[in-house]
């Protein structure tokens, strides 16, 4: 293996080990599996497919439509699912709808309507997560926590959407205890809503926790973590 491949292998295995250790400390969702999503923004397709083909990575996520489409064929051909995890503009829906396994960032009725429209035309159903702005930050997208149930009611009638759960991104925090405050509240919202509803879609997804916080997110109930730099190293921006 090259030095880069050794680095990827070691990082990936370290993350998997930390996920298992965090699962053992969970206080909620104890019986739930935790899915690792590799956040692949700015990562070369060759690095992604190396982990897919050799070490079982089976879920990746992209933040931008252009990068999603540039890597989609190579990554899916290698055997991984690709989700869309970034802010999605309505004029970019046509590039993502019907291709992404899940769209994690549905945060407006207008966006939900556009996804539904495109998927209805394609004759497919699209799995989505509703994004909640748990820190109520003006700089971030997402539904306000107090508006979550009302928003779910508003989008419930779209026939080509399948609401699979919820996604959140914690604000910048100084340490795990501060992260935990936001993750506990996110999990409470998730369980209050999806624990009272039944759907024929299997278990719902609570996507929260990134490279700086995925361990405590799992301990507080996350069922999917979005980890990028802990696997691939620092982002490489042009």
VOBA-1610 file (N, C-alpha, C; in pm, whole numbers, padded with zeros to 5 digits, always signed):
BEGIN
Unk+00084-00120+00000Unk+00000+00000+00000Unk+00088+00125+00000Unk+00034+00230-00055Unk+00104+00358-00051Unk+00092+00418+00090Unk+00170+00522+00117Unk+00160+00590+00247Unk+00019+00646+00269Unk-00037+00700+00163Unk-00172+00754+00174Unk-00273+00644+00207Unk-00262+00531+00144Unk-00354+00422+00171Unk-00339+00369+00313Unk-00218+00363+00362Unk-00195+00322+00501Unk-00261+00420+00596Unk-00246+00548+00566Unk-00308+00652+00649Unk-00459+00638+00650Unk-00520+00618+00532Unk-00664+00602+00523Unk-00711+00480+00600Unk-00641+00369+00582Unk-00675+00246+00654Unk-00672+00267+00804Unk-00563+00325+00854Unk-00547+00343+00998Unk-00653+00437+01054Unk-00678+00547+00983Unk-00780+00642+01029Unk-00918+00578+01032Unk-00951+00506+00927Unk-01083+00444+00916Unk-01104+00341+01028Unk-01004+00258+01051Unk-01015+00156+01156Unk-01024+00220+01294Unk-00954+00331+01313Unk-00959+00401+01441Unk-01098+00457+01466Unk-01159+00513+01363Unk-01295+00566+01377Unk-01393+00454+01408Unk-01382+00342+01339Unk-01471+00229+01365Unk-01458+00180+01509Unk-01336+00176+01559Unk-01314+00132+01697Unk-01377+00231+01796Unk-01362+00361+01769Unk-01419+00460+01859Unk-01572+00456+01856Unk-01629+00426+01739Unk-01774+00412+01729Unk-01822+00297+01818Unk-01753+00184+01811Unk-01791+00069+01893Unk-01779+00100+02042Unk-01675+00169+02080Unk-01657+00205+02221Unk-01766+00300+02268Unk-01803+00395+02182Unk-01908+00490+02218Unk-02043+00421+02229Unk-02070+00325+02142Unk-02197+00251+02147Unk-02215+00182+02282Unk-02106+00133+02338Unk-02114+00063+02466Unk-02150+00155+02582Unk-02137+00287+02561Unk-02164+00385+02667Unk-02298+00453+02650Unk-02376+00413+02551Unk-02501+00483+02523Unk-02601+00473+02637Unk-02675+00581+02654Unk-02784+00582+02751Unk-02921+00572+02685Unk-02930+00605+02556Unk-03055+00593+02480Unk-03025+00523+02347Unk-03132+00471+02285Unk-03116+00396+02159Unk-03011+00285+02172Unk-03008+00221+02287Unk-02903+00122+02316Unk-02902+00006+02220Unk-03019-00031+02168Unk-03027-00148+02081Unk-03012-00113+01934Unk-02984+00012+01904Unk-02974+00057+01765Unk-02831+00048+01714Unk-02817+00008+01589Unk-02687+00014+01523Unk-02653+00160+01493Unk-02526+00187+01476Unk-02480+00321+01439Unk-02414+00312+01303Unk-02462+00392+01210Unk-02410+00390+01074Unk-02305+00499+01058Unk-02192+00462+01001Unk-02087+00559+00969Unk-02106+00609+00827Unk-02125+00739+00815Unk-02126+00805+00684Unk-01995+00880+00669Unk-01919+00847+00565Unk-01794+00918+00537Unk-01825+01046+00461Unk-01800+01160+00524Unk-01823+01289+00460Unk-01706+01318+00368Unk-01730+01325+00238Unk-01623+01320+00138Unk-01600+01450+00064Unk-01644+01561+00122Unk-01621+01692+00058Unk-01472+01714+00035Unk-01434+01746-00087Unk-01297+01772-00136Unk-01210+01648-00143Unk-01263+01530-00111Unk-01183+01407-00111Unk-01181+01346-00251Unk-01065+01303-00296Unk-01054+01239-00427Unk-01134+01109-00431Unk-01196+01082-00544Unk-01275+00959-00559Unk-01189+00835-00535Unk-01061+00841-00572Unk-00974+00725-00553Unk-00957+00690-00405Unk-00950+00790-00319Unk-00940+00765-00175Unk-01067+00702-00122Unk-01180+00748-00172Unk-01308+00693-00127Unk-01322+00547-00171Unk-01298+00522-00299Unk-01317+00386-00351Unk-01217+00287-00291Unk-01100+00336-00250Unk-01004+00248-00182Unk-01066+00189-00056Unk-01131+00272+00023Unk-01193+00223+00146Unk-01318+00140+00117Unk-01391+00177+00014Unk-01511+00102-00023Unk-01474-00040-00067Unk-01379-00050-00156Unk-01346-00178-00217Unk-01265-00269-00125Unk-01190-00211-00032Unk-01100-00292+00049Unk-01142-00309+00195Unk-01220-00215+00248Unk-01248-00220+00391Unk-01394-00204+00428Unk-01482-00211+00329Unk-01623-00219+00359Unk-01697-00089+00383Unk-01634+00024+00356Unk-01708+00150+00364Unk-01825+00143+00266Unk-01946+00168+00315Unk-02062+00151+00226Unk-02156+00271+00224Unk-02115+00381+00287Unk-02201+00499+00287Unk-02115+00625+00286Unk-02139+00712+00188Unk-02066+00838+00175Unk-02166+00952+00161Unk-02119+01072+00190Unk-02207+01188+00178Unk-02134+01307+00121Unk-02200+01377+00030Unk-02143+01497-00032Unk-02225+01620+00002Unk-02155+01735+00008Unk-02218+01861+00044Unk-02263+01945-00075Unk-02205+01923-00191Unk-02233+02008-00306Unk-02276+01922-00425Unk-02373+01972-00500Unk-02428+01896-00613Unk-02320+01864-00716Unk-02231+01957-00744Unk-02129+01934-00845Unk-02036+01820-00805Unk-01993+01821-00679Unk-01906+01713-00633Unk-01981+01581-00625Unk-02107+01586-00584Unk-02189+01465-00578Unk-02191+01397-00714Unk-02220+01475-00817Unk-02230+01417-00950Unk-02095+01375-01006Unk-01989+01446-00971Unk-01856+01411-01021Unk-01808+01276-00967Unk-01851+01241-00846Unk-01803+01118-00781Unk-01906+01005-00783Unk-02028+01037-00819Unk-02138+00942-00802Unk-02112+00808-00871Unk-02076+00812-00998Unk-02060+00687-01072Unk-01949+00600-01013Unk-01834+00660-00983Unk-01721+00582-00932Unk-01753+00523-00795Unk-01813+00601-00709Unk-01839+00554-00572Unk-01948+00449-00569Unk-02056+00471-00642Unk-02163+00372-00642Unk-02123+00244-00715Unk-02044+00257-00821Unk-01995+00137-00890Unk-01905+00053-00800Unk-01832+00119-00710Unk-01746+00048-00616Unk-01827-00024-00509Unk-01953+00020-00488Unk-02040-00052-00395Unk-02093+00028-00278Unk-02073+00158-00277Unk-02122+00241-00166Unk-02244+00322-00208Unk-02326+00355-00109Unk-02438+00446-00131Unk-02389+00588-00113Unk-02446+00680-00189Unk-02413+00821-00172Unk-02535+00898-00126Unk-02519+00969-00016Unk-02622+01059+00035Unk-02582+01203+00005Unk-02678+01291+00013Unk-02650+01434+00001Unk-02670+01497+00137Unk-02564+01562+00191Unk-02569+01608+00330Unk-02558+01760+00345Unk-02538+01832+00236Unk-02522+01978+00245Unk-02652+02051+00219Unk-02644+02183+00228Unk-02760+02267+00196Unk-02793+02251+00048Unk-02918+02222+00018Unk-02960+02196-00119Unk-03050+02308-00168Unk-03004+02376-00273Unk-03086+02479-00335Unk-03188+02415-00427Unk-03303+02479-00440Unk-03409+02417-00521Unk-03367+02399-00667Unk-03283+02488-00719Unk-03242+02474-00859Unk-03139+02364-00880Unk-03092+02302-00771Unk-02997+02190-00782Unk-03064+02056-00754Unk-03191+02059-00720Unk-03263+01935-00686Unk-03258+01836-00801Unk-03267+01887-00925Unk-03271+01798-01042Unk-03146+01712-01055Unk-03035+01754-00994Unk-02911+01677-01001Unk-02902+01571-00891Unk-02987+01582-00789Unk-02975+01497-00670Unk-03093+01403-00653Unk-03213+01453-00679Unk-03334+01375-00654Unk-03333+01244-00731Unk-03367+01137-00664Unk-03371+01005-00726Unk-03236+00937-00735Unk-03129+01007-00701Unk-02995+00949-00704Unk-02939+00930-00563Unk-02957+01028-00479Unk-02908+01017-00341Unk-02987+00913-00264Unk-02917+00835-00182Unk-02988+00741-00096Unk-03079+00816-00001Unk-03024+00918+00066Unk-03100+01008+00150Unk-03055+01151+00122Unk-03148+01242+00128Unk-03116+01384+00131Unk-03133+01428+00276Unk-03023+01468+00339Unk-03023+01491+00484Unk-03071+01629+00525Unk-03088+01720+00432Unk-03095+01862+00468Unk-03224+01930+00422Unk-03335+01863+00432Unk-03463+01924+00393Unk-03506+02019+00505Unk-03518+02147+00471Unk-03540+02249+00572Unk-03645+02352+00533Unk-03721+02324+00428Unk-03829+02415+00390Unk-03933+02338+00310Unk-04056+02387+00318Unk-04165+02325+00241Unk-04136+02340+00092Unk-04080+02452+00054Unk-04050+02476-00088Unk-03951+02372-00141Unk-03849+02342-00062Unk-03751+02241-00104Unk-03816+02103-00109Unk-03893+02069-00008Unk-03962+01941-00007Unk-04053+01926-00128Unk-04122+02033-00162Unk-04212+02031-00277Unk-04137+02008-00407Unk-04021+02071-00420Unk-03942+02055-00542Unk-03886+01913-00554Unk-03840+01857-00444Unk-03792+01718-00446Unk-03906+01625-00483Unk-04021+01646-00423Unk-04138+01562-00452Unk-04176+01572-00599Unk-04175+01693-00653Unk-04210+01714-00793Unk-04116+01637-00886Unk-03986+01649-00861Unk-03888+01582-00947Unk-03899+01431-00935Unk-03919+01381-00814Unk-03926+01236-00795Unk-04056+01178-00850Unk-04163+01253-00842Unk-04289+01209-00903Unk-04271+01193-01053Unk-04203+01288-01116Unk-04177+01279-01260Unk-04090+01159-01294Unk-03999+01124-01204Unk-03910+01010-01227Unk-03976+00877-01190Unk-04084+00883-01117Unk-04152+00761-01073Unk-04079+00691-00959Unk-04014+00769-00873Unk-03940+00711-00760Unk-03980+00782-00632Unk-03949+00719-00519Unk-03966+00784-00389Unk-03828+00820-00336Unk-03819+00934-00272Unk-03691+00983-00221Unk-03692+00986-00068Unk-03595+00918-00010Unk-03578+00924+00133Unk-03515+01057+00173Unk-03570+01118+00278Unk-03518+01246+00325Unk-03504+01244+00477Unk-03417+01333+00527Unk-03412+01366+00669Unk-03448+01514+00682Unk-03517+01548+00787Unk-03550+01688+00814Unk-03438+01748+00899Unk-03384+01859+00853Unk-03275+01923+00926Unk-03330+02018+01032Unk-03282+02000+01154Unk-03322+02085+01266Unk-03203+02171+01309Unk-03226+02299+01320Unk-03123+02394+01364Unk-03126+02399+01516Unk-03062+02302+01580Unk-03075+02283+01724Unk-03015+02398+01803Unk-02916+02466+01747Unk-02855+02579+01816Unk-02919+02712+01785Unk-03022+02711+01699Unk-03093+02834+01659Unk-02994+02940+01609Unk-02897+02897+01529Unk-02796+02988+01475Unk-02846+03052+01346Unk-02833+03180+01336Unk-02877+03250+01216Unk-02794+03212+01095Unk-02670+03171+01117Unk-02581+03137+01006Unk-02605+02996+00952Unk-02689+02918+01018Unk-02714+02781+00976Unk-02857+02764+00929Unk-02874+02668+00839Unk-03007+02634+00790Unk-03071+02533+00886Unk-03196+02503+00862Unk-03265+02404+00944Unk-03392+02460+01006Unk-03481+02370+01043Unk-03607+02405+01107Unk-03581+02436+01254Unk-03645+02538+01306Unk-03637+02566+01449Unk-03699+02449+01526Unk-03639+02410+01637Unk-03693+02296+01714Unk-03842+02308+01744Unk-03887+02427+01778Unk-04029+02445+01812Unk-04121+02426+01692Unk-04065+02434+01570Unk-04146+02423+01448Unk-04143+02282+01389Unk-04072+02190+01452Unk-04048+02059+01392Unk-04178+01983+01362Unk-04264+01970+01462Unk-04386+01890+01441Unk-04477+01955+01337Unk-04488+02087+01341Unk-04570+02156+01241Unk-04515+02135+01101Unk-04382+02142+01088Unk-04319+02120+00958Unk-04345+01977+00909Unk-04335+01881+00997Unk-04362+01742+00958Unk-04504+01726+00906Unk-04597+01794+00968Unk-04736+01789+00920Unk-04747+01850+00781Unk-04677+01959+00758Unk-04685+02030+00630Unk-04634+01945+00515Unk-04530+01864+00538Unk-04473+01788+00427Unk-04525+01644+00421Unk-04613+01608+00512Unk-04658+01469+00519Unk-04738+01426+00397Unk-04794+01522+00324Unk-04878+01486+00210Unk-04806+01469+00078Unk-04676+01489+00075Unk-04602+01475-00050Unk-04582+01327-00082Unk-04642+01276-00190Unk-04645+01131-00212Unk-04510+01069-00247Unk-04417+01147-00302Unk-04290+01088-00345Unk-04177+01108-00243Unk-04212+01159-00124Unk-04113+01175-00017Unk-04135+01069+00090Unk-04025+01017+00140Unk-04028+00922+00250Unk-03943+00981+00362Unk-04007+01031+00466Unk-03932+01094+00575Unk-03871+00984+00661Unk-03739+00976+00656Unk-03668+00867+00724Unk-03614+00907+00861Unk-03626+01035+00897Unk-03574+01074+01027Unk-03531+01219+01028Unk-03427+01246+01106Unk-03389+01384+01137Unk-03238+01397+01136Unk-03192+01516+01095Unk-03049+01547+01098Unk-03030+01678+01172Unk-02919+01688+01245Unk-02886+01815+01308Unk-02735+01834+01310Unk-02696+01961+01319Unk-02555+01997+01328Unk-02540+02088+01450Unk-02464+02043+01547Unk-02447+02122+01668Unk-02367+02248+01638Unk-02390+02353+01718Unk-02306+02472+01703Unk-02162+02441+01741Unk-02073+02533+01715Unk-01935+02518+01759Unk-01934+02519+01911Unk-01872+02417+01970Unk-01872+02402+02115Unk-01730+02393+02169Unk-01715+02419+02297Unk-01583+02419+02359Unk-01542+02280+02408Unk-01635+02188+02417Unk-01601+02054+02463Unk-01722+01963+02461Unk-01702+01838+02501Unk-01806+01738+02491Unk-01930+01771+02572Unk-01913+01828+02690Unk-02030+01856+02773Unk-02122+01957+02706Unk-02064+02052+02638Unk-02146+02150+02565Unk-02214+02084+02446Unk-02140+01997+02374Unk-02202+01921+02265Unk-02320+01839+02316Unk-02300+01774+02430Unk-02402+01684+02483Unk-02536+01756+02503Unk-02530+01880+02547Unk-02653+01957+02569Unk-02737+01962+02443Unk-02673+01988+02329Unk-02745+01996+02202Unk-02787+01858+02152Unk-02701+01759+02172Unk-02735+01625+02125Unk-02850+01564+02206Unk-02851+01589+02337Unk-02961+01538+02419Unk-03094+01598+02377Unk-03093+01730+02351Unk-03217+01795+02308Unk-03260+01745+02170Unk-03165+01725+02081Unk-03198+01672+01948Unk-03259+01533+01959Unk-03200+01449+02043Unk-03252+01313+02059Unk-03391+01315+02123Unk-03414+01408+02214Unk-03547+01420+02275Unk-03653+01453+02169Unk-03622+01550+02081Unk-03715+01586+01974Unk-03740+01465+01883Unk-03633+01398+01848Unk-03641+01280+01761Unk-03730+01172+01822Unk-03705+01137+01948Unk-03780+01030+02012Unk-03924+01071+02039Unk-03945+01199+02074Unk-04083+01246+02099Unk-04169+01232+01976Unk-04110+01258+01858Unk-04188+01250+01736Unk-04191+01110+01678Unk-04074+01056+01648Unk-04070+00928+01576Unk-04102+00810+01667Unk-04087+00829+01797Unk-04127+00723+01890Unk-04277+00705+01899Unk-04352+00807+01856Unk-04499+00802+01862Unk-04561+00770+01726Unk-04478+00759+01623Unk-04532+00735+01489Unk-04485+00600+01437Unk-04565+00540+01355Unk-04527+00412+01295Unk-04531+00425+01144Unk-04428+00376+01080Unk-04420+00379+00935Unk-04361+00247+00888Unk-04388+00211+00767Unk-04335+00086+00713Unk-04200+00109+00644Unk-04110+00175+00715Unk-03981+00206+00652Unk-03864+00157+00737Unk-03891+00073+00836Unk-03783+00029+00924Unk-03753+00136+01027Unk-03635+00131+01082Unk-03599+00223+01189Unk-03564+00361+01134Unk-03607+00462+01207Unk-03576+00598+01167Unk-03433+00635+01200Unk-03383+00735+01131Unk-03243+00777+01141Unk-03233+00906+01220Unk-03140+00909+01316Unk-03101+01033+01382Unk-02956+01059+01347Unk-02936+01150+01252Unk-02802+01180+01201Unk-02747+01302+01275Unk-02650+01277+01365Unk-02586+01388+01436Unk-02448+01343+01483Unk-02355+01438+01484Unk-02218+01410+01523Unk-02126+01408+01403Unk-02014+01485+01415Unk-01914+01489+01309Unk-01777+01456+01369Unk-01670+01485+01297Unk-01538+01441+01341Unk-01502+01490+01480Unk-01551+01608+01516Unk-01515+01664+01646Unk-01609+01623+01758Unk-01713+01545+01725Unk-01816+01521+01826Unk-01888+01387+01812Unk-01843+01300+01720Unk-01924+01181+01691Unk-01933+01084+01808Unk-01829+01080+01892Unk-01834+00985+02003Unk-01941+01023+02105Unk-01944+01151+02146Unk-02048+01189+02242Unk-02185+01192+02177Unk-02194+01216+02045Unk-02324+01209+01977Unk-02381+01069+01985Unk-02296+00969+01965Unk-02341+00829+01975Unk-02387+00799+02117Unk-02310+00843+02214Unk-02347+00819+02354Unk-02481+00882+02389Unk-02517+00989+02318Unk-02643+01057+02344Unk-02755+01015+02249Unk-02733+00911+02167Unk-02843+00853+02091Unk-02835+00858+01941Unk-02730+00914+01883Unk-02719+00921+01737Unk-02717+00781+01676Unk-02782+00767+01561Unk-02778+00640+01489Unk-02701+00651+01356Unk-02654+00772+01325Unk-02569+00792+01208Unk-02476+00910+01236Unk-02347+00890+01211Unk-02251+00999+01230Unk-02185+01031+01097Unk-02156+01159+01076Unk-02100+01207+00950Unk-01955+01248+00975Unk-01862+01161+00940Unk-01721+01179+00977Unk-01638+01198+00851Unk-01567+01311+00844Unk-01484+01341+00728Unk-01337+01349+00760Unk-01295+01457+00826Unk-01152+01480+00847Unk-01087+01374+00934Unk-01160+01311+01025Unk-01102+01206+01108Unk-01063+01084+01025Unk-01123+01071+00907Unk-01087+00961+00816Unk-00990+01009+00708Unk-01022+01120+00644Unk-00948+01162+00525Unk-00843+01270+00551Unk-00839+01324+00672Unk-00747+01433+00700Unk-00811+01567+00670Unk-00735+01672+00687Unk-00787+01807+00668Unk-00838+01827+00526Unk-00943+01908+00513Unk-00999+01939+00383Unk-00895+02009+00295Unk-00902+01980+00167Unk-00810+02044+00071Unk-00891+02133-00022Unk-00892+02262+00009Unk-00967+02357-00072Unk-00875+02422-00175Unk-00931+02444-00293Unk-00856+02513-00396Unk-00852+02662-00365
//
